[in-house]
Amino acid sequence: MIAFEQLPKSIKKSLRYINQDVKSIEKLEQLEKTLVLYIKKRKLQLKKEN
């Protein structure tokens, strides 16, 4: 896994937000679904390019 210091600034901010500001399980689950969706979409794009 990539060290936290090596991650892009936007990812670091997102992770800090999750750790510090998400106060409900519903909000966390919503964020998880959104992130998984976008990761899957990007994987499909990258597979099509290769």
N, C-alpha and C positions, 0 to 999 in steps of 0.2 A: 504494500500500500504506500502511496505517496505521502511523504511527511507533510504535516500541516503547513509548514513554512514555504513549501514549494508549490502549493495550490494557488490558482489565480485569485486575485483579490475579491472578485465577486462571489466565488465559492466560499471563501473564508467568511465573508459577511453573511452569507446564507446560513452557514453552519452556526455562527455565533447567534444569529437570530433564533434559530431552532433551539439552541441551548439556553438562551437567556429570556426570550420573549414569548415563546409559545406556552400558553397557560392551560390549554385544554387538549384532551385526547382527540377531539373531533377536528380541531384545527391541524393538529399534527398528522392525522390520518389523511386529511384533505391535501396537505403539502406532499405527503408521501405518494399519493395517487398521481398528483400532477407531475412530480419529478420522475416517477417510473414511466409515465406516459411519454414524456419528452425524451427520456433516455431510449426507450424502445423505438420511437420514431427516428431518432438520430442513428441508431444501430442499423435500421432498415435502409436508410439513405446511404450509409457508408458501405453496406454490403452490396447495394446496387452499383455503386461506383467502382467497386473492385471486381 
